[in-house]
């Protein structure tokens, strides 16, 4: 009986260690891949004032996940910003930085409900994205569809670098 309890304890300990390793691995990947996407939201002009029992505290941080794709002619930046209207989103280019500013407003269909989970952030945000190449800011185009902001930026020069072979000289 004592041996089976010791074995159960070892199995439980191994399982717990594996679980902690998976959690740690997930956090490392989240920080590595998403640290730039982690965006701070501050309360905006349309801040909700209601009893705390109806509204849990709004999160102040959320992910605005994005991607940067480079073609021969363009840099294409896509940022997920669901739950917004395109009028609430502003895009500027400052040198080699793309800035996305906006406000995600909290709206409810009814006022006689109680929230039990509140994981979505609301308010004013700004996300700065470094661009890998110089772009023609005056020719940039932006669109917002299905919660994804897409910014197409023509590259200056438009050509990729070339590989220069080394000689023996």
N, CA, C and O of each residue as an XYZ file, in Angstrom:
676
protein
N       0.822     -1.189      0.000
C       0.000      0.000      0.000
C       0.869      1.257      0.000
O       0.609      2.210     -0.735
N       1.916      1.239      0.848
C       2.812      2.381      0.948
C       3.541      2.621     -0.375
O       3.736      3.764     -0.789
N       3.941      1.525     -1.036
C       4.623      1.648     -2.330
C       3.702      2.251     -3.388
O       4.137      3.083     -4.184
N       2.457      1.848     -3.403
C       1.523      2.396     -4.397
C       1.258      3.883     -4.138
O       1.072      4.647     -5.086
N       1.240      4.299     -2.877
C       1.082      5.730     -2.559
C       2.304      6.521     -3.012
O       2.173      7.624     -3.541
N       3.504      5.948     -2.801
C       4.722      6.623     -3.247
C       4.741      6.742     -4.768
O       5.123      7.776     -5.316
N       4.324      5.674     -5.441
C       4.276      5.695     -6.908
C       3.264      6.728     -7.391
O       3.539      7.464     -8.338
N       2.116      6.789     -6.765
C       1.095      7.772     -7.136
C       1.626      9.189     -6.932
O       1.374     10.078     -7.745
N       2.365      9.391     -5.838
C       2.946     10.719     -5.569
C       3.953     11.089     -6.653
O       3.970     12.226     -7.124
N       4.806     10.119     -7.055
C       5.796     10.382     -8.118
C       5.091     10.713     -9.433
O       5.487     11.650    -10.126
N       4.050      9.951     -9.784
C       3.303     10.206    -11.018
C       2.646     11.585    -10.988
O       2.668     12.320    -11.974
N       2.066     11.916     -9.848
C       1.425     13.222     -9.691
C       2.460     14.339     -9.808
O       2.206     15.364    -10.440
N       3.606     14.140     -9.206
C       4.681     15.129     -9.251
C       5.173     15.323    -10.685
O       5.380     16.457    -11.118
N       5.362     14.226    -11.425
C       5.793     14.313    -12.821
C       4.748     15.030    -13.663
O       5.087     15.882    -14.484
N       3.487     14.691    -13.463
C       2.410     15.342    -14.210
C       2.344     16.828    -13.921
O       2.153     17.638    -14.829
N       2.503     17.181    -12.668
C       2.487     18.591    -12.279
C       3.668     19.333    -12.899
O       3.517     20.457    -13.376
N       4.837     18.707    -12.891
C       6.034     19.324    -13.494
C       5.840     19.541    -14.987
O       6.199     20.591    -15.519
N       5.266     18.538    -15.668
C       5.004     18.686    -17.110
C       4.016     19.816    -17.369
O       4.182     20.580    -18.320
N       3.000     19.926    -16.537
C       2.013     20.994    -16.688
C       2.679     22.357    -16.526
O       2.430     23.270    -17.314
N       3.518     22.495    -15.514
C       4.226     23.762    -15.312
C       5.148     24.078    -16.485
O       5.266     25.235    -16.889
N       5.801     23.055    -17.032
C       6.664     23.262    -18.201
C       5.858     23.755    -19.392
O       6.306     24.651    -20.106
N       4.676     23.188    -19.623
C       3.823     23.625    -20.728
C       3.358     25.064    -20.531
O       3.339     25.849    -21.479
N       2.989     25.406    -19.318
C       2.563     26.778    -19.025
C       3.719     27.743    -19.259
O       3.543     28.786    -19.888
N       4.898     27.399    -18.756
C       6.071     28.262    -18.937
C       6.406     28.419    -20.417
O       6.734     29.514    -20.875
N       6.320     27.311    -21.165
C       6.593     27.362    -22.597
C       5.590     28.278    -23.301
O       5.965     29.058    -24.177
N       4.334     28.182    -22.922
C       3.306     29.048    -23.503
C       3.570     30.517    -23.218
O       3.431     31.358    -24.106
N       3.950     30.832    -21.982
C       4.265     32.223    -21.631
C       5.474     32.717    -22.401
O       5.482     33.850    -22.882
N       6.514     31.866    -22.526
C       7.701     32.281    -23.289
C       7.340     32.580    -24.734
O       7.795     33.576    -25.296
N       6.528     31.725    -25.339
C       6.127     31.968    -26.730
C       5.277     33.220    -26.844
O       5.455     34.008    -27.773
N       4.360     33.412    -25.916
C       3.520     34.613    -25.932
C       4.374     35.872    -25.834
O       4.169     36.823    -26.589
N       5.319     35.882    -24.920
C       6.178     37.056    -24.756
C       7.060     37.238    -25.985
O       7.212     38.358    -26.473
N       7.644     36.153    -26.494
C       8.534     36.249    -27.644
C       7.787     36.708    -28.900
O       8.241     37.619    -29.593
N       6.672     36.096    -29.187
C       5.958     36.382    -30.428
C       5.035     37.584    -30.340
O       4.787     38.240    -31.352
N       4.529     37.884    -29.181
C       3.458     38.865    -29.086
C       3.785     40.089    -28.246
O       2.908     40.921    -28.013
N       5.021     40.220    -27.788
C       5.302     41.351    -26.898
C       5.042     42.681    -27.582
O       4.592     43.626    -26.934
N       5.319     42.780    -28.892
C       5.037     44.030    -29.590
C       3.539     44.221    -29.816
O       3.066     45.350    -29.949
N       2.799     43.124    -29.858
C       1.364     43.207    -30.085
C       0.590     43.539    -28.820
O      -0.575     43.930    -28.887
N       1.229     43.386    -27.672
C       0.576     43.699    -26.408
C       0.381     45.214    -26.346
O       1.353     45.969    -26.321
N      -0.851     45.644    -26.321
C      -1.197     47.052    -26.473
C      -1.948     47.545    -25.253
O      -2.843     46.872    -24.741
N      -1.573     48.733    -24.792
C      -2.210     49.339    -23.622
C      -3.432     50.139    -24.052
O      -3.362     50.951    -24.975
N      -4.534     49.905    -23.387
C      -5.779     50.638    -23.626
C      -6.029     51.543    -22.426
O      -5.905     51.110    -21.280
N      -6.380     52.796    -22.687
C      -6.752     53.714    -21.611
C      -8.210     54.088    -21.802
O      -8.745     54.014    -22.908
N      -8.840     54.489    -20.719
C     -10.256     54.836    -20.822
C     -10.425     56.051    -21.719
O      -9.726     57.054    -21.574
N     -11.357     55.941    -22.637
C     -11.590     57.003    -23.603
C     -12.738     57.897    -23.206
O     -13.224     57.866    -22.076
N     -13.162     58.704    -24.178
C     -14.238     59.654    -23.933
C     -15.555     58.961    -23.649
O     -16.430     59.541    -23.006
N     -15.713     57.743    -24.113
C     -16.984     57.034    -23.972
C     -16.927     56.033    -22.827
O     -17.513     54.954    -22.909
N     -16.223     56.391    -21.765
C     -16.035     55.482    -20.630
C     -17.369     55.127    -19.990
O     -18.251     55.971    -19.837
N     -17.492     53.864    -19.622
C     -18.711     53.373    -18.995
C     -18.655     53.645    -17.500
O     -17.654     53.349    -16.846
N     -19.711     54.201    -16.968
C     -19.824     54.346    -15.517
C     -21.061     53.572    -15.094
O     -22.191     53.947    -15.408
N     -20.824     52.493    -14.380
C     -21.921     51.627    -13.944
C     -21.494     50.905    -12.681
O     -20.309     50.887    -12.347
N     -22.447     50.308    -11.971
C     -22.107     49.575    -10.755
C     -21.111     48.450    -11.031
O     -21.197     47.779    -12.059
N     -20.172     48.247    -10.115
C     -19.125     47.237    -10.288
C     -19.694     45.830    -10.387
O     -19.067     44.963    -10.994
N     -20.866     45.578     -9.807
C     -21.425     44.227     -9.887
C     -21.943     43.910    -11.289
O     -22.112     42.738    -11.623
N     -22.194     44.911    -12.103
C     -22.648     44.678    -13.476
C     -21.484     44.628    -14.459
O     -21.573     43.965    -15.492
N     -20.381     45.332    -14.141
C     -19.220     45.390    -15.021
C     -17.966     45.024    -14.244
O     -17.563     45.763    -13.346
N     -17.344     43.904    -14.568
C     -16.026     43.664    -13.975
C     -15.065     44.732    -14.515
O     -15.380     45.410    -15.493
N     -13.937     44.877    -13.905
C     -12.962     45.859    -14.373
C     -12.535     45.504    -15.804
O     -12.208     44.356    -16.106
N     -12.548     46.512    -16.668
C     -12.091     46.292    -18.035
C     -10.588     46.030    -18.018
O      -9.857     46.691    -17.280
N     -10.117     45.079    -18.818
C      -8.668     44.892    -18.924
C      -8.026     46.143    -19.524
O      -8.637     46.820    -20.352
N      -6.811     46.447    -19.114
C      -6.078     47.585    -19.664
C      -5.133     47.179    -20.784
O      -4.590     48.037    -21.481
N      -4.932     45.873    -20.963
C      -4.015     45.373    -21.978
C      -4.721     44.347    -22.848
O      -5.551     43.572    -22.372
N      -4.379     44.353    -24.131
C      -4.941     43.375    -25.054
C      -3.954     43.174    -26.200
O      -3.044     43.979    -26.398
N      -4.142     42.109    -26.938
C      -3.297     41.856    -28.098
C      -3.939     42.441    -29.342
O      -5.108     42.182    -29.630
N      -3.173     43.228    -30.075
C      -3.544     43.634    -31.421
C      -2.548     42.916    -32.323
O      -1.542     43.487    -32.744
N      -2.845     41.665    -32.607
C      -1.924     40.813    -33.359
C      -1.762     41.342    -34.775
O      -2.717     41.821    -35.386
N      -0.558     41.250    -35.279
C      -0.297     41.772    -36.618
C       0.700     40.921    -37.366
O       1.262     39.956    -36.848
N       0.895     41.324    -38.617
C       1.897     40.689    -39.460
C       2.411     41.717    -40.453
O       1.695     42.641    -40.842
N       3.658     41.543    -40.855
C       4.266     42.405    -41.869
C       4.740     41.490    -42.982
O       5.526     40.568    -42.763
N       4.246     41.764    -44.180
C       4.604     40.965    -45.352
C       5.318     41.875    -46.340
O       4.902     43.013    -46.559
N       6.387     41.373    -46.933
C       7.125     42.165    -47.918
C       7.051     41.486    -49.269
O       7.337     40.296    -49.399
N       6.662     42.258    -50.278
C       6.687     41.786    -51.665
C       7.800     42.547    -52.377
O       8.518     43.328    -51.753
N       7.945     42.323    -53.669
C       8.969     43.049    -54.420
C       8.728     44.556    -54.397
O       9.675     45.341    -54.433
N       7.452     44.960    -54.338
C       7.120     46.389    -54.454
C       6.577     47.022    -53.181
O       6.672     48.236    -53.004
N       6.005     46.206    -52.286
C       5.277     46.763    -51.150
C       5.681     46.138    -49.818
O       6.245     45.046    -49.756
N       5.369     46.878    -48.759
C       5.310     46.351    -47.405
C       3.827     46.343    -47.065
O       3.161     47.371    -47.183
N       3.303     45.202    -46.647
C       1.889     45.094    -46.299
C       1.802     44.763    -44.812
O       2.335     43.753    -44.353
N       1.121     45.635    -44.070
C       0.957     45.442    -42.634
C      -0.508     45.146    -42.370
O      -1.391     45.865    -42.837
N      -0.762     44.079    -41.615
C      -2.128     43.739    -41.220
C      -2.170     43.675    -39.696
O      -1.309     43.067    -39.061
N      -3.183     44.311    -39.124
C      -3.351     44.319    -37.674
C      -4.790     43.940    -37.361
O      -5.728     44.529    -37.899
N      -4.960     42.949    -36.486
C      -6.301     42.566    -36.051
C      -6.788     43.565    -35.008
O      -6.182     43.720    -33.948
N      -7.880     44.233    -35.319
C      -8.479     45.209    -34.395
C      -9.994     45.048    -34.467
O     -10.689     45.935    -34.961
N     -10.510     43.918    -33.977
C     -11.942     43.656    -34.100
C     -12.780     44.561    -33.204
O     -12.306     45.091    -32.199
N     -14.027     44.718    -33.597
C     -14.975     45.457    -32.762
C     -14.886     46.958    -32.895
O     -15.350     47.686    -32.018
N     -14.295     47.435    -33.980
C     -14.162     48.883    -34.181
C     -14.833     49.292    -35.478
O     -15.108     48.465    -36.347
N     -15.085     50.557    -35.586
C     -15.521     51.147    -36.847
C     -14.285     51.767    -37.488
O     -13.370     52.194    -36.784
N     -14.250     51.818    -38.811
C     -13.055     52.356    -39.462
C     -12.834     53.828    -39.106
O     -11.700     54.306    -39.143
N     -13.893     54.543    -38.764
C     -13.761     55.946    -38.379
C     -13.018     56.116    -37.053
O     -12.510     57.198    -36.757
N     -12.956     55.051    -36.261
C     -12.296     55.104    -34.956
C     -10.823     54.717    -35.020
O     -10.159     54.624    -33.987
N     -10.313     54.493    -36.216
C      -8.940     54.037    -36.395
C      -8.186     55.051    -37.261
O      -8.688     55.484    -38.298
N      -6.980     55.425    -36.827
C      -6.164     56.405    -37.552
C      -4.764     55.831    -37.748
O      -4.169     55.277    -36.824
N      -4.253     55.972    -38.966
C      -2.955     55.420    -39.317
C      -2.049     56.568    -39.755
O      -2.441     57.397    -40.577
N      -0.837     56.613    -39.203
C       0.150     57.607    -39.627
C       1.493     56.908    -39.839
O       1.763     55.854    -39.264
N       2.315     57.517    -40.670
C       3.657     57.011    -40.923
C       4.614     58.119    -40.507
O       4.509     59.259    -40.960
N       5.549     57.757    -39.634
C       6.542     58.707    -39.155
C       7.911     58.081    -39.363
O       8.372     57.285    -38.545
N       8.562     58.450    -40.470
C       9.851     57.841    -40.801
C       9.675     56.373    -41.089
O       8.951     56.005    -42.014
N      10.325     55.525    -40.312
C      10.228     54.073    -40.524
C       9.271     53.418    -39.532
O       9.351     52.216    -39.278
N       8.366     54.222    -38.975
C       7.403     53.696    -38.001
C       5.976     53.911    -38.512
O       5.622     54.983    -39.003
N       5.178     52.864    -38.379
C       3.749     52.943    -38.675
C       3.029     53.029    -37.335
O       3.253     52.198    -36.455
N       2.167     54.028    -37.176
C       1.426     54.186    -35.918
C      -0.057     53.966    -36.191
O      -0.641     54.564    -37.094
N      -0.643     53.094    -35.388
C      -2.070     52.833    -35.458
C      -2.658     53.317    -34.136
O      -2.297     52.830    -33.064
N      -3.560     54.275    -34.229
C      -4.232     54.801    -33.040
C      -5.717     54.576    -33.230
O      -6.218     54.559    -34.354
N      -6.411     54.404    -32.128
C      -7.844     54.230    -32.254
C      -8.529     54.198    -30.911
O      -7.921     54.365    -29.854
N      -9.823     53.978    -31.004
C     -10.622     53.809    -29.800
C     -11.605     52.681    -30.032
O     -12.381     52.694    -30.987
N     -11.559     51.718    -29.152
C     -12.478     50.587    -29.193
C     -13.533     50.861    -28.130
O     -13.234     50.877    -26.936
N     -14.743     51.072    -28.562
C     -15.808     51.485    -27.651
C     -16.582     50.294    -27.107
O     -16.855     49.317    -27.804
N     -16.919     50.420    -25.846
C     -17.733     49.404    -25.192
C     -19.198     49.703    -25.495
O     -19.679     50.809    -25.252
N     -19.894     48.712    -26.023
C     -21.324     48.863    -26.307
C     -22.045     47.624    -25.812
O     -21.508     46.517    -25.859
N     -23.239     47.815    -25.348
C     -24.048     46.673    -24.936
C     -25.433     46.774    -25.554
O     -25.953     47.861    -25.807
N     -26.004     45.613    -25.784
C     -27.340     45.549    -26.369
C     -28.417     45.790    -25.319
O     -29.499     46.284    -25.635
N     -28.119     45.440    -24.072
C     -29.110     45.585    -23.012
C     -28.411     46.079    -21.744
O     -27.214     45.856    -21.565
N     -29.146     46.737    -20.883
C     -28.534     47.234    -19.649
C     -28.952     46.415    -18.426
O     -28.564     46.732    -17.301
N     -29.739     45.369    -18.647
C     -30.219     44.585    -17.506
C     -29.528     43.223    -17.409
O     -30.147     42.222    -17.046
N     -28.237     43.204    -17.741
C     -27.475     41.951    -17.642
C     -26.263     42.167    -16.744
O     -25.900     43.296    -16.416
N     -25.652     41.059    -16.360
C     -24.453     41.100    -15.533
C     -23.349     40.344    -16.247
O     -23.577     39.243    -16.750
N     -22.156     40.918    -16.299
C     -21.006     40.261    -16.907
C     -20.326     39.376    -15.882
O     -20.150     39.769    -14.729
N     -19.941     38.175    -16.307
C     -19.205     37.257    -15.442
C     -17.756     37.133    -15.886
O     -16.889     36.789    -15.083
N     -17.487     37.409    -17.152
C     -16.137     37.388    -17.701
C     -15.980     38.639    -18.559
O     -16.852     38.962    -19.366
N     -14.866     39.335    -18.378
C     -14.575     40.514    -19.197
C     -13.096     40.442    -19.573
O     -12.233     40.865    -18.804
N     -12.806     39.898    -20.771
C     -11.433     39.740    -21.225
C     -11.078     40.699    -22.347
O      -9.905     40.828    -22.696
N     -12.055     41.368    -22.911
C     -11.815     42.285    -24.017
C     -11.512     43.672    -23.470
O     -12.203     44.162    -22.576
N     -10.470     44.303    -24.014
C     -10.098     45.648    -23.581
C     -10.837     46.679    -24.419
O     -11.103     46.464    -25.602
N     -11.162     47.792    -23.796
C     -11.834     48.897    -24.467
C     -11.119     50.184    -24.118
O     -10.482     50.294    -23.070
N     -11.230     51.143    -24.994
C     -10.656     52.451    -24.735
C      -9.762     52.887    -25.872
O      -9.833     52.357    -26.981
N      -8.918     53.864    -25.579
C      -8.014     54.449    -26.559
C      -6.704     53.656    -26.546
O      -6.211     53.287    -25.480
N      -6.148     53.398    -27.722
C      -4.898     52.651    -27.819
C      -4.017     53.262    -28.891
O      -4.477     54.026    -29.740
N      -2.739     52.909    -28.834
C      -1.784     53.262    -29.881
C      -0.792     52.123    -30.005
O      -0.254     51.649    -29.004
N      -0.551     51.689    -31.217
C       0.417     50.627    -31.490
C       1.406     51.151    -32.514
O       1.002     51.677    -33.551
N       2.695     51.014    -32.237
C       3.747     51.459    -33.152
C       4.436     50.226    -33.719
O       4.836     49.322    -32.985
N       4.564     50.209    -35.045
C       5.126     49.050    -35.733
C       6.323     49.510    -36.561
O       6.165     50.328    -37.467
N       7.511     48.998    -36.265
C       8.684     49.369    -37.070
C       8.605     48.713    -38.453
O       8.293     47.528    -38.573
N       8.890     49.495    -39.481
C       8.856     48.990    -40.855
C      10.253     48.528    -41.267
O      11.243     49.162    -40.902
N      10.346     47.435    -42.020
C      11.659     46.887    -42.372
C      12.381     47.639    -43.493
O      13.580     47.437    -43.691
N      11.687     48.488    -44.216
C      12.266     49.230    -45.347
C      11.669     50.637    -45.377
O      10.640     50.910    -44.759
N      12.345     51.523    -46.117
C      11.786     52.859    -46.339
C      10.613     52.728    -47.296
O      10.652     51.949    -48.249
N       9.569     53.505    -47.028
C       8.357     53.423    -47.839
C       7.971     54.806    -48.349
O       8.386     55.830    -47.809
N       7.163     54.802    -49.408
C       6.620     56.042    -49.964
C       5.326     56.349    -49.211
O       4.248     55.905    -49.607
N       5.441     57.109    -48.127
C       4.295     57.383    -47.255
C       3.159     58.052    -48.006
O       1.991     57.808    -47.703
N       3.482     58.892    -48.981
C       2.450     59.622    -49.725
C       1.639     58.717    -50.648
O       0.605     59.140    -51.165
N       2.083     57.494    -50.861
C       1.362     56.558    -51.736
C       0.751     55.391    -50.961
O       0.270     54.429    -51.559
N       0.773     55.479    -49.646
C       0.233     54.397    -48.809
C      -1.280     54.331    -48.930
O      -1.945     55.344    -49.143
N      -1.812     53.126    -48.792
C      -3.260     52.895    -48.809
C      -3.632     52.045    -47.608
O      -2.897     51.133    -47.230
N      -4.788     52.350    -47.005
C      -5.236     51.586    -45.841
C      -6.700     51.205    -46.014
O      -7.485     51.955    -46.594
N      -7.055     50.031    -45.503
C      -8.449     49.586    -45.523
C      -8.729     48.838    -44.228
O      -7.816     48.360    -43.555
N     -10.013     48.748    -43.898
C     -10.431     48.033    -42.686
C     -11.617     47.174    -43.056
O     -12.669     47.684    -43.442
N     -11.448     45.859    -42.937
C     -12.511     44.940    -43.315
C     -12.475     43.728    -42.394
O     -11.408     43.178    -42.123
N     -13.638     43.318    -41.918
C     -13.770     42.138    -41.050
C     -12.837     42.186    -39.839
O     -12.307     41.159    -39.416
N     -12.641     43.382    -39.285
C     -11.832     43.519    -38.085
C     -10.338     43.521    -38.316
O      -9.566     43.464    -37.358
N      -9.907     43.585    -39.579
C      -8.484     43.594    -39.893
C      -8.142     44.890    -40.632
O      -8.719     45.206    -41.673
N      -7.195     45.621    -40.067
C      -6.671     46.822    -40.703
C      -5.527     46.387    -41.612
O      -4.602     45.710    -41.163
N      -5.585     46.774    -42.892
C      -4.535     46.443    -43.851
C      -3.956     47.741    -44.386
O      -4.688     48.596    -44.886
N      -2.638     47.888    -44.279
C      -1.948     49.069    -44.794
C      -0.937     48.593    -45.821
O      -0.056     47.789    -45.516
N      -1.072     49.097    -47.048
C      -0.162     48.747    -48.143
C       0.745     49.947    -48.384
O       0.282     51.041    -48.705
N       2.055     49.718    -48.222
C       3.043     50.785    -48.311
C       4.032     50.485    -49.431
O       4.824     49.550    -49.306
N       4.010     51.253    -50.527
C       4.994     51.021    -51.593
C       6.408     51.292    -51.072
O       6.651     52.283    -50.383
N       7.328     50.400    -51.411
C       8.716     50.566    -50.978
C       9.387     51.632    -51.843
O       9.095     51.747    -53.033
N      10.269     52.394    -51.250
C      11.087     53.328    -52.013
C      12.144     52.522    -52.747
O      12.777     51.646    -52.158
N      12.338     52.805    -54.001
C      13.307     52.041    -54.781
C      12.699     50.776    -55.346
O      13.028     50.376    -56.462
N      11.818     50.140    -54.592
C      11.078     48.978    -55.054
C      11.891     47.725    -55.294
O      11.305     46.673    -55.548
N      13.233     47.782    -55.228
C      14.041     46.606    -55.526
C      14.577     45.992    -54.251
O      14.850     46.679    -53.267
N      14.719     44.686    -54.295
C      15.355     43.977    -53.190
C      16.861     44.129    -53.330
O      17.368     44.428    -54.411
N      17.565     43.924    -52.236
C      19.021     43.918    -52.309
C      19.475     42.730    -53.133
O      18.704     41.808    -53.403
N      20.725     42.765    -53.524
C      21.222     41.633    -54.302
C      22.412     41.019    -53.590
O      23.089     41.670    -52.795
N      22.651     39.755    -53.891
C      23.787     39.049    -53.318
C      24.999     39.345    -54.168
O      24.945     39.233    -55.393
N      26.087     39.718    -53.536
C      27.321     40.018    -54.264
C      28.286     38.873    -54.007
O      28.695     38.640    -52.870
N      28.654     38.150    -55.079
C      29.573     37.014    -54.879
C      30.965     37.502    -54.495
O      31.395     38.572    -54.927
N      31.660     36.727    -53.692
C      33.021     37.047    -53.276
C      34.006     36.441    -54.253
O      33.846     35.307    -54.703
N      35.017     37.212    -54.570
C      36.066     36.689    -55.451
C      37.310     36.384    -54.628
O      37.369     36.709    -53.442
N      38.316     35.752    -55.264
C      39.563     35.414    -54.587
C      40.551     36.576    -54.577
O      41.599     36.464    -53.941
N      40.268     37.658    -55.238
C      41.198     38.783    -55.338
C      41.355     39.520    -54.056
O      42.108     40.492    -53.991
